[in-house]
Amino acid sequence: IISLSPTATEMLFAIGAGDQVIAVDEYSNYPAEALEKPNDLSGFEPNVEAIAALEPDLVIMQDPTIQEQLESLGIAVWIGPAAVSFDDVYSQIEQLGAATGHIAEAAELVGQMQTDIAAAVAAVPEGVAGLSYYHELDPTLYSVTSNSFIGEVYGLFGLVNIADEAQPGNDYPQLNPEYIVEANPALIFLADTKCCGETPETVAARAGWDTIAAVQNGGVIAMDDDIASRWGPRIVEYIAAVSAAVTAASVDA
């Protein structure tokens, strides 16, 4: 197997198919075992010749850019587009389980994820629904709406996304500082800590942001960029972190 999708790479190793992986793309950095494989292939600009030279039985990709070319060479291709729901996540894990001969392990992983997610949601106190939040993709203030997969994660807790009304029809709007300050979110989730070095301290230092409830009450949460942008098994860890943040914020609400 060659995986050109960081999310799929995580899924493959989680279901016990890691030994079948012979190469991954340049962004497949988890788990550590994935980095022991050749990891200089591009998932964004895949090279048919470079892939074919490794003689894979199966290539896993997020989009079908070179699917026809690979299949014409007798190489099977599996496409796993970005998830928009939890059902998508579970379905992809199960499909990879079937494709790699790890059906039971995939089913077990899905069941464990569902159990852990339910526990994280149940752990928060009653009455947290309605807390507002801002999810930051980068320091230029791009965000996401509730229609995105990560927005669905926050929706598990009944949180209200300040970006939903920013630019109707655009699920990845760029907000401006005044809009965010006026919206006064109770929680700020930073998904730009690894890429861009953002921290609760850098957020607090932004002009005017010291008036935001999240800044005043310790509700600025540093998250893992990679987990936030993927829809693999580690989304359970992300949900647990949101659960902890929501629980802490409910005390100050």
Long-range contacts (C-beta under 8 A, 24 or more apart in sequence): 1-56, 1-57, 1-58, 1-59, 1-60, 1-100, 2-41, 2-51, 2-54, 2-56, 2-58, 2-59, 2-60, 3-28, 3-59, 3-60, 4-41, 4-42, 4-43, 4-46, 4-59, 4-60, 4-61, 4-62, 5-43, 5-60, 5-61, 5-62, 5-80, 6-30, 6-43, 6-226, 6-230, 6-232, 7-62, 7-80, 7-230, 7-231, 7-232, 8-60, 8-62, 8-78, 8-80, 8-92, 8-96, 8-232, 9-34, 10-34, 10-230, 10-232, 10-233, 10-234, 11-92, 11-93, 11-96, 11-232, 11-233, 12-60, 12-96, 12-100, 14-93, 14-109, 14-232, 14-233, 15-93, 15-96, 15-97, 15-100, 15-102, 15-105, 15-106, 15-109, 16-102, 16-105, 17-96, 17-100, 17-101, 17-102, 20-100, 22-54, 22-56, 23-54, 23-56, 29-226, 30-226, 30-234, 48-73, 51-75, 58-99, 58-100, 60-96, 82-149, 82-231, 83-149, 83-231, 84-147, 84-148, 84-149, 84-152, 85-149, 85-152, 86-117, 86-152, 88-149, 88-231, 89-113, 89-149, 89-231, 89-232, 89-235, 90-114, 92-231, 93-233, 109-233, 113-233, 113-235, 113-236, 116-236, 116-239, 116-240, 117-156, 117-236, 117-239, 120-236, 120-239, 120-240, 120-242, 120-243, 121-156, 121-157, 121-239, 121-243, 123-243, 123-247, 124-157, 124-243, 124-246, 124-247, 124-250, 125-247, 125-250, 127-250, 127-253, 128-157, 128-158, 128-159, 128-246, 128-247, 128-249, 128-250, 128-253, 129-157, 129-158, 129-159, 130-158, 130-159, 130-160, 131-157, 131-158, 131-159, 131-160, 131-186, 131-187, 131-246, 131-249, 131-250, 131-253, 132-159, 132-160, 132-161, 132-162, 132-183, 132-184, 132-185, 132-186, 132-187, 133-159, 133-160, 133-161, 133-162, 133-185, 133-186, 133-187, 133-188, 133-189, 133-214, 134-161, 134-162, 134-163, 134-175, 134-180, 134-183, 134-185, 134-187, 134-188, 134-189, 134-214, 135-161, 135-163, 135-189, 135-191, 135-228, 136-188, 136-189, 136-190, 136-191, 136-192, 136-198, 137-172, 137-191, 137-192, 138-192, 138-195, 138-196, 139-192, 139-196, 139-198, 140-174, 141-174, 141-175, 141-176, 141-177, 141-180, 142-172, 142-173, 142-174, 142-175, 143-172, 143-173, 143-174, 143-175, 144-171, 144-172, 145-170, 145-171, 145-172, 145-173, 147-171, 148-172, 149-231, 150-191, 150-228, 150-229, 153-235, 153-238, 153-239, 153-242, 154-189, 154-242, 156-239, 156-242, 157-242, 157-243, 157-246, 159-187, 159-246, 177-206, 177-207, 177-208, 177-209, 178-208, 180-209, 180-212, 181-208, 181-209, 181-211, 181-212, 184-211, 184-212, 184-213, 185-212, 185-213, 185-214, 185-219, 186-213, 186-214, 186-217, 186-219, 186-249, 186-252, 186-253, 187-214, 187-219, 187-220, 187-221, 187-245, 187-246, 187-249, 188-212, 188-214, 188-215, 188-219, 188-220, 188-221, 189-221, 189-223, 189-228, 189-242, 189-245, 190-220, 190-221, 190-222, 190-223, 191-223, 191-224, 191-225, 191-228, 191-229, 192-225, 193-222, 193-223, 193-224, 193-225, 194-224, 194-225, 194-226, 195-225, 198-222, 213-252, 214-249, 217-249, 217-252, 218-248, 218-252, 219-245, 219-248, 219-249, 219-252, 221-245
